[in-house]
Amino acid sequence: VMDHEHEEKKWRQIRVTGISSGLAADLSGVVHVGDIVLEINGRMTAELSLNEMKALIAGPRGSRISVRFQRFENEYVTIDKDGQINIMRTEVGGGAAVSAVVFVATFKRGAWGP
C-alpha cells in the first residue's frame, strides 16, 4: 500500500509486491510484481482499508475473485530484501504518452490443490 500526497490531494496505490508460487495468480501468468490493483470484486481499492481488501480477497475455497489491474509499459518494479518497492521508469521520448494496460483477471480461490 503506497499513500501519496500531491497538491493537497491524497490517494492510495496498491501494488503487487509478491506472487506465491503455485497459487492462482502465479499459475495464471498474467499478474506481475508491480502491477497496480485498481479493484477487487468491483470495489475500488483506493477507498478500502488494508483489512477490507484482505477480507475481499479471502473467501471460501472454490469461490471466484475478480481483480482489475493496471500495468505501465515503461516501469520496471523490484522489491528489495526489506520489502521496499523500487520503481524505475524509462524515459518516453518525443512527447510520447506513457502507455498503460488495464486488465481484469478472475481467479478461483483454492484452485491450486485437491
Protein Blocks (a to p, Z undefined) as FASTA:
>chain_A
ZZddeehiacdddddfbdcehiaklmnomacghiacfbgghiafklpcfklmmmmmgcce
hiacdddddddfkbccdddfkopacddddddehhiacddddddddddehilbZZ
